Amino acid sequence: MPDFGEMDTAEHLGDAFREEFPRWQELRGAVAARARYPEFNERRALQQVLMSDLAHRITSDQGLGWLLIGSLALPARPADGDWPADFGVPGITGIPQQYVMPRDAFDLDLCASAVTDPDPGRAADLYRDAVEGAVRRVAAPPGHTGSAHGIGLGGLVRYTAGELNVFPNGQVMGIVTATPVDPRFGPRHTPTVDDPIPIEIDIKPPAKVAVTGGPDTAHRPVAPINLPGFTPFQPPLNPAVNQLADKLTLLTGKPRGLRGEGDRPWHRYKDVYDAYFMLRTCRIDADHMREAVKSNWNLGPMGMDRVPVPYRFYGQDSDGPEPVVPWNEGLDALRAGSPQLHQYPGWHSMRETLGAFMDSLPAAPGGSTWVPGQGWSLPYAQTASESARASGVSPKAARSRSTTTPDGPRRSPSGGPHTLPPAPGRRPGRNAAAATDGEAPHRAGPSRMPPVTGASRSWAGTGFARSARDTRTPGRGCVASSQSTWICQSEVSWARLRRAVHCGHRPQQCLHCPTSDQN
């Protein structure tokens, strides 16, 4: 193969890649053989391979503290073993569902988190110079020939970039075009052999990318196609709590964009799918999530000081002052272009899931983690003082909520089983079903709170059994939720987990008070 200079010998490419794929056609054929499904097709797979190659090159200076942000990071977020069995496309082999189920992402979002300065003006200048320079080193001007500038993917493409949008805060946006070329004649003559593939880039400054609790570790590469001699791109990620907080915050305010059709209301429909994906598949730290929502930088530009309580989408119905947004139609339009999104529930169900999560967040115990399919879960049985420090409740209240006593696990009152509601789609565990002698089954592992879904929303923040002597603690009553159901926020305790002390509202109004409860 002709010498393509420094760009052809990038560290993430080895000799095996060039030997296996001497021309673009061989690479495309290998990718198409794997990406043979409507839900994960050749176009999507090629885009991910190119974005991985481009990202390797832009982020080659690791001293800039590069983080991958945006939807391209979604496949890398779910931990091994957390994938729900009922969330996927049947019949797909060779491509893990973690890559199939996110919506299609064709843009590369990055942040050079280490490029900053106490002076905002100087920080913007430093960031613009560092980031724009990183892009210009990788991508040649349009129409460039005569050198190896812009050559990528082992000589199979040339990257070009025209005018970039550089904002006063240093943010850089634009389009890098990957043009497949014939490498046989060297860098001075690179005939085009296939249609150009555009890649949107958005490199945000640290001021717009919060990192609550430190970067996340990618559990897998961003692309599923393993290519000989190609080192997968598996970078540090901005925290899941910040990505989720951004999306859930933006969904509640007036959209800041130009994608609407005339005067017709519009919103960020894609964020609904992304947020639902994260709640179904990702672990979320309660304390960090609360901080990320409270301090979310999007609130200011939207003219808000907090996320609505109860949680409410912007323009979700005619009850608010804003125009009604056609959420159902907008989500359906996205499904039409991404077949895997047909596996997601409808608008009302996703709205309920996202709203239930946000409404449960304030009451989630300190130190707890959202576990897909389980809800809020404590990593171990906290002492009363630990729980009080973490969640801001008094030690006395923490003791009343705890599932343990100084001598060991609390005992359930006699006369009924100690049973937590099962996760959606699951049957109660064998041990729970067998607990008929008044003793709660004790199992090693995390202390679990029930999942927050439309069917079990009332359990949010209350997943701890209390002893029978706690049966009349004063409460705060019930509040209306955003979905016209009721959430009991009473500080009542439980004689049995499935037979609550009545809080005063009619049973059909309060999900804490089942219609079968006779107090």
Secondary structure in CASP SS format (residue, H / E / C, confidence):
PFRMAT SS
TARGET T0000
AUTHOR 0000-0000-0000
METHOD secondary structure of the structure
MODEL  1
M C 1.00
P C 1.00
D C 1.00
F C 1.00
G H 1.00
E H 1.00
M H 1.00
D H 1.00
T H 1.00
A C 1.00
E C 1.00
H C 1.00
L E 1.00
G C 1.00
D H 1.00
A H 1.00
F H 1.00
R H 1.00
E H 1.00
E H 1.00
F C 1.00
P C 1.00
R C 1.00
W H 1.00
Q H 1.00
E H 1.00
L H 1.00
R H 1.00
G H 1.00
A H 1.00
V H 1.00
A H 1.00
A H 1.00
R H 1.00
A C 1.00
R C 1.00
Y C 1.00
P C 1.00
E C 1.00
F C 1.00
N C 1.00
E H 1.00
R H 1.00
R H 1.00
A H 1.00
L H 1.00
Q H 1.00
Q H 1.00
V H 1.00
L H 1.00
M H 1.00
S H 1.00
D H 1.00
L H 1.00
A H 1.00
H H 1.00
R H 1.00
I H 1.00
T C 1.00
S C 1.00
D C 1.00
Q H 1.00
G H 1.00
L H 1.00
G C 1.00
W E 1.00
L E 1.00
L E 1.00
I E 1.00
G C 1.00
S H 1.00
L H 1.00
A H 1.00
L H 1.00
P H 1.00
A H 1.00
R C 1.00
P C 1.00
A C 1.00
D C 1.00
G C 1.00
D C 1.00
W C 1.00
P C 1.00
A C 1.00
D C 1.00
F C 1.00
G C 1.00
V C 1.00
P C 1.00
G C 1.00
I C 1.00
T C 1.00
G C 1.00
I C 1.00
P C 1.00
Q H 1.00
Q H 1.00
Y H 1.00
V H 1.00
M C 1.00
P C 1.00
R C 1.00
D C 1.00
A C 1.00
F C 1.00
D E 1.00
L E 1.00
D E 1.00
L E 1.00
C E 1.00
A E 1.00
S C 1.00
A C 1.00
V C 1.00
T C 1.00
D C 1.00
P C 1.00
D C 1.00
P H 1.00
G H 1.00
R H 1.00
A H 1.00
A H 1.00
D H 1.00
L H 1.00
Y H 1.00
R H 1.00
D H 1.00
A H 1.00
V H 1.00
E H 1.00
G H 1.00
A H 1.00
V H 1.00
R H 1.00
R H 1.00
V H 1.00
A C 1.00
A E 1.00
P C 1.00
P C 1.00
G C 1.00
H C 1.00
T C 1.00
G C 1.00
S C 1.00
A C 1.00
H C 1.00
G C 1.00
I E 1.00
G E 1.00
L H 1.00
G H 1.00
G H 1.00
L C 1.00
V E 1.00
R E 1.00
Y E 1.00
T E 1.00
A E 1.00
G C 1.00
E C 1.00
L C 1.00
N E 1.00
V E 1.00
F C 1.00
P C 1.00
N C 1.00
G C 1.00
Q C 1.00
V E 1.00
M E 1.00
G E 1.00
I E 1.00
V E 1.00
T E 1.00
A E 1.00
T E 1.00
P E 1.00
V E 1.00
D C 1.00
P H 1.00
R H 1.00
F H 1.00
G C 1.00
P C 1.00
R C 1.00
H C 1.00
T C 1.00
P C 1.00
T E 1.00
V C 1.00
D C 1.00
D C 1.00
P C 1.00
I E 1.00
P E 1.00
I E 1.00
E E 1.00
I E 1.00
D E 1.00
I E 1.00
K E 1.00
P C 1.00
P H 1.00
A H 1.00
K H 1.00
V C 1.00
A C 1.00
V C 1.00
T C 1.00
G C 1.00
G C 1.00
P C 1.00
D E 1.00
T C 1.00
A C 1.00
H C 1.00
R C 1.00
P C 1.00
V C 1.00
A C 1.00
P C 1.00
I C 1.00
N C 1.00
L C 1.00
P C 1.00
G C 1.00
F E 1.00
T C 1.00
P C 1.00
F C 1.00
Q C 1.00
P C 1.00
P C 1.00
L E 1.00
N C 1.00
P C 1.00
A H 1.00
V H 1.00
N H 1.00
Q H 1.00
L H 1.00
A H 1.00
D H 1.00
K H 1.00
L H 1.00
T H 1.00
L H 1.00
L C 1.00
T C 1.00
G C 1.00
K C 1.00
P C 1.00
R C 1.00
G C 1.00
L C 1.00
R C 1.00
G C 1.00
E C 1.00
G C 1.00
D C 1.00
R C 1.00
P C 1.00
W C 1.00
H C 1.00
R C 1.00
Y H 1.00
K H 1.00
D H 1.00
V H 1.00
Y H 1.00
D H 1.00
A H 1.00
Y H 1.00
F H 1.00
M H 1.00
L H 1.00
R H 1.00
T H 1.00
C C 1.00
R C 1.00
I E 1.00
D E 1.00
A H 1.00
D H 1.00
H H 1.00
M H 1.00
R H 1.00
E H 1.00
A H 1.00
V H 1.00
K H 1.00
S C 1.00
N C 1.00
W C 1.00
N C 1.00
L C 1.00
G C 1.00
P C 1.00
M C 1.00
G C 1.00
M C 1.00
D C 1.00
R C 1.00
V C 1.00
P C 1.00
V C 1.00
P C 1.00
Y C 1.00
R C 1.00
F C 1.00
Y C 1.00
G C 1.00
Q C 1.00
D C 1.00
S C 1.00
D C 1.00
G C 1.00
P C 1.00
E C 1.00
P C 1.00
V C 1.00
V C 1.00
P C 1.00
W H 1.00
N H 1.00
E H 1.00
G H 1.00
L H 1.00
D H 1.00
A H 1.00
L H 1.00
R H 1.00
A H 1.00
G H 1.00
S C 1.00
P H 1.00
Q H 1.00
L H 1.00
H H 1.00
Q H 1.00
Y C 1.00
P C 1.00
G C 1.00
W H 1.00
H H 1.00
S H 1.00
M H 1.00
R H 1.00
E H 1.00
T H 1.00
L H 1.00
G H 1.00
A H 1.00
F H 1.00
M H 1.00
D H 1.00
S H 1.00
L H 1.00
P H 1.00
A H 1.00
A C 1.00
P C 1.00
G C 1.00
G C 1.00
S C 1.00
T E 1.00
W E 1.00
V E 1.00
P C 1.00
G C 1.00
Q C 1.00
G E 1.00
W E 1.00
S E 1.00
L E 1.00
P C 1.00
Y C 1.00
A C 1.00
Q C 1.00
T C 1.00
A H 1.00
S H 1.00
E H 1.00
S H 1.00
A H 1.00
R H 1.00
A H 1.00
S H 1.00
G C 1.00
V C 1.00
S C 1.00
P H 1.00
K H 1.00
A H 1.00
A H 1.00
R H 1.00
S H 1.00
R H 1.00
S C 1.00
T C 1.00
T E 1.00
T E 1.00
P C 1.00
D C 1.00
G E 1.00
P E 1.00
R C 1.00
R C 1.00
S C 1.00
P C 1.00
S C 1.00
G C 1.00
G C 1.00
P C 1.00
H C 1.00
T C 1.00
L C 1.00
P C 1.00
P C 1.00
A C 1.00
P C 1.00
G C 1.00
R C 1.00
R C 1.00
P C 1.00
G C 1.00
R H 1.00
N H 1.00
A H 1.00
A H 1.00
A H 1.00
A C 1.00
T C 1.00
D C 1.00
G C 1.00
E C 1.00
A C 1.00
P C 1.00
H C 1.00
R C 1.00
A C 1.00
G C 1.00
P C 1.00
S E 1.00
R E 1.00
M C 1.00
P C 1.00
P C 1.00
V C 1.00
T C 1.00
G C 1.00
A C 1.00
S C 1.00
R H 1.00
S H 1.00
W H 1.00
A C 1.00
G C 1.00
T C 1.00
G C 1.00
F C 1.00
A C 1.00
R C 1.00
S C 1.00
A H 1.00
R H 1.00
D H 1.00
T C 1.00
R C 1.00
T C 1.00
P C 1.00
G C 1.00
R C 1.00
G C 1.00
C E 1.00
V E 1.00
A E 1.00
S C 1.00
S C 1.00
Q C 1.00
S C 1.00
T C 1.00
W E 1.00
I E 1.00
C E 1.00
Q C 1.00
S C 1.00
E C 1.00
V C 1.00
S C 1.00
W E 1.00
A E 1.00
R E 1.00
L C 1.00
R C 1.00
R E 1.00
A E 1.00
V C 1.00
H C 1.00
C C 1.00
G C 1.00
H C 1.00
R C 1.00
P C 1.00
Q C 1.00
Q C 1.00
C C 1.00
L C 1.00
H C 1.00
C C 1.00
P C 1.00
T C 1.00
S C 1.00
D C 1.00
Q C 1.00
N C 1.00
END
